[in-house]
C-alpha cells in the first residue's frame, strides 16, 4: 500500500512539474516592442515566429484632440503553415512605454512567405509613438482534404521531468522507468482524447 501511494505521489508531482514547465516556456515568448522603423514579430501559441509586420505609414504624430485614425501595415506569414484566416492587433507606445493606440488587422488565405497590406480599423493614436508591436489573435491553418484532425494538430513542445534535480526527457506515449525505493515504476504520459 505504501509503494502504491508513493507511485501516485511521484506521478502527481511529475505532472505538476510538467505543467509548471510548460507555463514558463509559453510566457518567455512575448511579442517585443520594436522601434517604428523595424519589423515587429508575432508568435503562435508555441512560441514560434508566425507573422512579421512593418509599418507603411510614417506620419504617426497624434494628439489627444487630433488622433491618427488610420495607418497602413504590411503583414508577412513567416511560418511554414498556410493559413485560411489570420487576425491580430497592432499596438503603439510612446517614448515612456505607455500604450497610446491599438487597432486590428485580418486577412483570408495567407500562404507561406506571402504578405498583405492592410489598414488597422479602430486605431486612434493619441501620441508621438516611439515603438510598436503586433500580436496574432487568430491563426486558422488550412486543413487539406482527407487529413485527420490529429495530423492537423500541432506537436507538443519538448517536455522534461525533474526528479530531485535530475532531469529526464519525456516523450508522449513512450514509457519512462523510474526507481522508487527498491522497485522500478513505469510512467507513460499520454495526450488526453
C-alpha positions in Angstrom: 0.0 0.0 0.0 2.9 2.3 0.9 4.6 1.8 -2.5 1.3 2.4 -4.4 0.9 5.7 -2.5 4.5 6.7 -3.4 4.0 5.9 -7.1 0.8 8.0 -7.2 2.5 10.9 -5.4 5.5 10.7 -7.7 3.2 10.6 -10.8 1.2 13.6 -9.5 4.4 15.5 -8.7 5.7 14.7 -12.2 2.6 16.1 -13.9 2.7 19.2 -11.8 6.3 19.8 -12.8 5.4 19.3 -16.5 2.5 21.8 -16.2 4.7 24.4 -14.5 7.5 23.9 -17.0 5.0 24.3 -19.9 3.6 27.5 -18.5 7.1 29.0 -18.0 8.1 28.5 -21.7 4.9 30.0 -23.0 5.4 33.2 -21.0 9.0 33.7 -22.2 8.0 34.2 -25.8 6.2 37.5 -25.5 5.9 39.8 -28.5 8.5 42.5 -28.0 8.1 46.2 -28.8 10.4 47.4 -31.5 11.2 50.9 -32.9 8.8 52.1 -35.6 11.4 51.6 -38.4 11.9 47.9 -37.5 9.7 44.9 -38.2 7.6 43.5 -35.4 7.1 39.8 -34.9 4.1 37.9 -33.6 4.3 34.4 -32.2 2.0 31.4 -32.2 0.9 29.6 -29.1 4.1 27.5 -29.1 6.4 30.5 -29.3 7.3 30.1 -33.0 7.5 33.3 -35.1 4.4 33.4 -37.3 3.8 36.9 -38.6 6.1 39.7 -39.3 4.8 43.3 -39.7 6.3 46.5 -41.0 4.7 50.0 -40.9 3.9 51.8 -44.2 2.5 54.9 -42.6 5.3 57.3 -41.5 3.2 60.3 -40.1 2.1 58.9 -36.8 2.2 62.0 -34.6 -1.2 62.1 -32.9 -2.6 64.1 -30.0 -5.5 63.6 -27.6 -7.6 66.2 -29.5 -6.4 65.1 -33.0 -5.6 61.3 -33.0 -4.3 59.4 -36.0 -7.2 57.2 -37.1 -5.7 55.1 -39.9 -2.3 53.6 -40.6 -1.1 51.1 -43.2 0.8 48.0 -42.2 2.3 45.1 -44.2 2.0 41.6 -42.6 4.0 38.6 -43.8 3.5 35.0 -43.0 6.9 33.8 -41.8 5.7 30.4 -40.6 5.8 27.1 -42.6 1.9 26.9 -42.3 -0.7 28.1 -44.9 -3.4 30.0 -43.0 -7.1 30.2 -44.1 -7.6 33.2 -41.8 -5.3 35.4 -39.6 -6.1 38.3 -37.4 -4.3 40.3 -34.8 -3.6 43.6 -33.1 -1.2 46.4 -33.8 -0.2 48.4 -30.6 1.8 51.6 -30.5 3.6 53.0 -27.5 5.0 56.5 -26.6 8.6 57.1 -25.5 7.7 56.2 -21.9 6.4 52.8 -23.0 2.7 53.8 -22.4 0.2 52.4 -24.9 -1.3 55.2 -26.9 -3.1 53.3 -29.7 -4.3 49.9 -30.8 -6.0 48.6 -33.9 -6.8 45.3 -35.5 -5.9 43.6 -38.8 -7.2 40.5 -40.6 -6.7 38.5 -43.8 -8.1 35.5 -45.5 -5.9 32.8 -47.1 -2.3 33.7 -46.3 0.2 31.4 -47.9 3.8 30.7 -46.7 6.0 33.8 -47.2 3.0 35.8 -48.6 2.5 39.4 -47.5 -0.6 41.6 -47.4 -1.0 45.3 -46.9 -3.9 46.4 -44.8 -5.2 49.3 -42.6 -5.9 49.0 -38.9 -9.6 49.7 -38.2 -10.3 51.2 -34.8 -6.9 52.6 -34.2 -6.7 56.1 -32.5 -3.1 57.1 -31.9 -3.0 59.9 -29.3 0.7 60.4 -29.0 4.0 60.6 -31.0 4.8 56.8 -30.9 8.3 55.5 -30.4 7.7 51.8 -30.5 5.2 49.2 -31.6 4.3 45.5 -31.6 1.9 43.1 -33.3 0.1 40.2 -31.7 -1.6 37.3 -33.6 -5.0 36.7 -32.1 -6.4 34.1 -34.6 -4.3 31.7 -36.7 -6.6 29.3 -38.5 -4.4 26.8 -40.5 -5.7 25.3 -43.8 -6.5 21.7 -43.4 -6.1 19.7 -46.6 -9.0 17.3 -47.6 -8.6 13.9 -46.1 -6.3 15.0 -43.3 -7.4 13.9 -39.8 -7.6 16.4 -37.0 -4.8 14.6 -35.3 -2.5 15.3 -38.3 -3.5 18.9 -38.3 -2.9 19.3 -34.5 0.4 20.8 -33.6 3.1 18.7 -32.0 3.7 19.3 -28.3 6.8 21.1 -27.0 9.7 19.1 -25.6 8.9 18.0 -22.1 11.3 17.4 -19.2 10.6 16.0 -15.8 13.0 16.9 -12.9 13.2 14.4 -10.1 15.4 15.5 -7.2 17.3 17.8 -9.6 17.9 15.0 -12.1 16.3 15.9 -15.5 14.7 13.2 -17.7 13.2 13.9 -21.2 9.6 12.8 -21.6 8.0 11.7 -24.9 4.3 11.3 -25.2 3.3 7.7 -25.4 6.8 6.4 -24.5 7.3 4.6 -21.2 9.7 6.1 -18.6 11.1 3.9 -15.9 11.8 5.4 -12.5 13.4 3.8 -9.5 11.2 4.4 -6.4 12.7 2.9 -3.4 13.6 -0.7 -4.2 11.2 -1.1 -7.1 11.1 0.3 -10.7 7.9 2.0 -11.8 6.9 2.7 -15.4 5.2 6.1 -16.2 3.6 6.8 -19.5 2.4 10.3 -20.3 -0.4 10.5 -23.0 -2.4 13.2 -24.6 -6.0 13.3 -23.5 -8.6 12.5 -26.2 
